[in-house]
């Protein structure tokens, strides 16, 4: 088993944990409306799952001609998340904090080193940058300046084994605090609402995806998972599925369908639920251990730890194609016309309808870690480098 796969799995496993802490102040109303749909653009990537719907889709054509624009190398290993917002690309480096570079030219804009090591994924929304450490939850401005923090909030990660465990949406931060699922003002940290935990409850909701005023969560232990939906304005529960014996890894909202990527070791499944009531529409499996999904134009592409890609019909679940590759994956991004695949050997361009490999660009910065698309550029984070590729003909 390749060492980079072990490293990625170890990181995902480390994302599991319980949250504690939080502030007691609670405004009676939101200071800003939920502006997720308006704030999302092709130049602002919020989480590794891309926009709050987490579909890994950018509504632009894209292109097949990739040319290296700039590259920066690191002495230490990078993390597994990447943010492009406000013209700045931000990535974590182990034992060295966060780096912000000009997305256009690669010049270093700032370097922020927290008192404790970053543990988990970074995310941006509403002009703010979120990141968890082993002890606290921190929020910065896009200029790298500290804004506020939640002490002793516990380990939260947007690349955790159980999907996202905090989710910024527009001006609001959803997370799991000491009182349960909660919503906070992203600019101040003040709490809007929280859901009461039931005494003895062993399963807690982790924010997973957001669309059209509804927050979707995964609730689970190591082997048993259920999905739930909440009204994002007040935290009231809309529905929850029955608990099942499967390991949830990622959610995505596609129209009136909630897609759940799940599975155990060396097995994967993709499940489609109705967003209205949580009823199961279909379930499909594969030999690979699914962990990421990209959705557009009725096609769902799942990436697996083993390096394979699986494509399914979003309406029926019928398998469209499978690409068997022994090289580990670091992320997938979908535009209207192309599928971009980040591997340790470089970035591939594929036809999303057939899986055919159309083009590629080799990289030599080590294991693939994360991939983003913004302003006609691909941002490929590798183990020891960040490479930015121009997408020509886009």
TALINVEN-V931093 format. One record per pair of residues at least 6 apart in sequence whose C-alpha atoms are under 6 Angstrom apart, sorted by the first residue. I is the first residue (numbers start at 1). GAP is how many residues later the second one is. D is the distance in whole Angstrom. If there is no record, write none. Layout:
# TALINVEN-V931093
i gap d
I GAP D
I GAP D
This chain:
# TALINVEN-V931093
i gap d
12 148 5
12 149 4
13 148 5
15 142 6
15 145 4
15 146 6
19 134 6
19 135 5
19 157 6
19 158 5
20 133 5
20 134 6
20 157 5
20 158 4
21 131 6
21 132 5
21 156 6
21 157 5
25 165 6
26 164 6
26 165 5
26 166 5
27 165 5
35 135 5
36 133 5
36 134 4
39 131 6
42 332 6
43 331 5
43 332 6
44 40 6
44 41 5
45 38 6
45 39 5
46 77 5
46 78 5
46 79 6
47 76 5
49 7 6
50 6 5
52 157 6
52 158 5
53 156 5
53 157 5
53 158 6
53 199 6
53 200 5
54 198 5
55 197 5
55 239 5
55 240 5
56 238 5
56 277 5
56 278 6
57 277 5
57 278 6
58 277 5
59 276 6
59 277 6
60 275 6
60 276 6
61 274 6
61 275 5
61 276 5
61 333 6
62 273 6
62 332 4
63 328 6
63 329 6
63 330 5
63 331 5
64 295 6
65 326 6
65 327 5
66 323 6
66 324 6
66 325 5
67 322 5
67 323 5
68 321 4
69 319 5
69 320 5
69 321 6
70 318 5
71 315 6
71 316 4
72 313 6
72 314 5
73 311 6
73 312 4
74 310 5
74 311 6
77 16 6
77 17 6
77 306 5
77 307 5
78 14 6
78 15 4
78 16 6
78 305 5
79 13 5
79 14 6
80 289 5
80 290 6
81 40 5
81 289 6
82 9 5
83 6 6
83 7 5
87 16 5
88 13 6
88 14 5
88 15 5
89 11 6
89 12 5
89 14 5
90 9 6
90 10 5
91 7 6
91 8 6
92 6 4
97 15 6
97 16 4
98 13 6
98 14 5
99 12 5
100 9 5
100 10 5
101 6 5
101 7 4
101 8 5
117 16 6
118 14 6
118 15 4
119 13 6
119 14 5
119 15 6
120 37 4
121 36 5
121 37 5
121 38 5
122 8 6
122 9 5
123 6 6
123 7 5
124 6 6
125 43 6
125 45 6
126 44 5
126 45 5
128 12 6
128 13 5
128 14 6
129 10 6
129 11 5
129 12 6
130 8 6
130 9 5
131 7 5
132 24 6
134 21 5
135 17 5
135 19 6
136 14 6
136 15 5
136 16 5
136 17 5
137 12 5
137 13 5
137 16 6
138 11 4
139 8 6
139 9 5
139 10 6
140 6 4
140 7 5
156 9 6
157 8 6
158 6 4
158 7 6
161 88 6
162 86 6
162 87 5
163 86 5
163 87 5
164 43 6
164 44 5
165 41 5
165 42 5
166 8 6
166 9 4
166 41 6
167 6 6
167 7 5
167 40 6
171 15 5
172 12 6
172 13 5
172 14 5
173 10 6
173 11 5
173 13 5
174 8 6
174 9 5
175 6 6
175 7 6
176 6 6
179 17 6
180 15 5
180 16 6
180 17 6
181 13 5
181 14 5
182 11 6
182 12 4
183 8 6
183 9 5
183 10 6
184 6 5
184 7 4
184 8 5
203 16 6
203 17 5
204 15 5
205 12 5
205 13 6
205 14 5
206 11 5
206 12 5
207 10 4
208 8 6
208 9 5
208 43 6
209 7 5
210 6 6
213 19 6
214 16 6
214 17 5
214 18 5
215 14 6
215 15 5
215 17 6
216 12 6
216 13 5
217 10 6
217 11 5
218 9 5
219 6 6
219 7 5
219 8 6
223 22 6
223 23 6
223 24 6
224 20 5
224 21 4
224 22 6
225 18 5
225 19 5
226 15 5
226 16 6
226 17 4
227 13 6
227 14 5
228 11 6
228 12 4
229 9 5
229 10 5
230 6 5
230 7 4
230 8 5
241 37 6
246 17 6
247 15 5
247 16 5
247 17 6
248 14 4
249 12 6
249 13 5
249 42 6
250 10 6
250 11 5
251 8 6
251 9 5
252 6 6
252 7 5
256 19 5
257 16 6
257 17 5
257 18 5
258 14 6
258 15 5
258 17 6
259 12 6
259 13 5
260 10 6
260 11 5
261 9 5
262 6 6
262 7 5
263 6 5
266 22 6
266 23 5
267 20 5
267 21 5
267 22 5
268 17 6
268 18 5
268 20 6
268 21 5
268 22 5
269 15 6
269 16 4
270 13 6
270 14 5
271 11 6
271 12 4
272 9 5
272 10 5
273 6 5
273 7 4
273 8 5
288 16 5
289 15 5
289 16 6
290 13 6
290 14 4
291 13 6
292 10 6
292 11 5
293 8 6
293 9 5
294 6 6
294 7 5
298 15 6
298 16 5
299 13 6
299 14 5
299 15 5
300 11 5
300 12 5
300 14 6
301 9 6
301 10 4
302 7 6
302 8 5
303 6 5
307 18 5
307 19 5
307 20 5
307 21 5
307 22 5
308 15 6
308 16 5
308 17 5
309 13 6
309 14 5
310 12 5
311 8 6
311 9 5
311 10 5
312 6 5
312 7 4
312 8 5
328 15 6
329 13 6
329 14 5
330 12 5
330 13 6
330 38 4
330 39 5
330 40 5
331 11 5
331 39 5
331 40 5
332 8 6
332 9 5
333 6 6
333 7 5
338 12 6
338 13 6
338 14 6
339 10 6
339 11 5
339 13 5
340 8 6
340 9 5
341 6 6
341 7 5
343 25 5
344 23 5
344 24 5
345 17 6
345 18 6
346 15 6
346 16 4
346 17 4
347 13 6
347 14 5
348 11 6
348 12 4
349 9 6
349 10 5
349 11 6
350 6 5
350 7 4
350 8 5
365 17 5
365 19 5
365 20 5
366 16 6
366 17 5
367 15 5
367 16 5
368 14 5
369 12 5
369 13 5
370 11 5
371 8 6
371 9 5
372 6 6
372 7 5
376 15 5
377 12 5
377 13 5
377 14 5
378 10 6
378 11 5
379 9 5
380 6 6
380 7 5
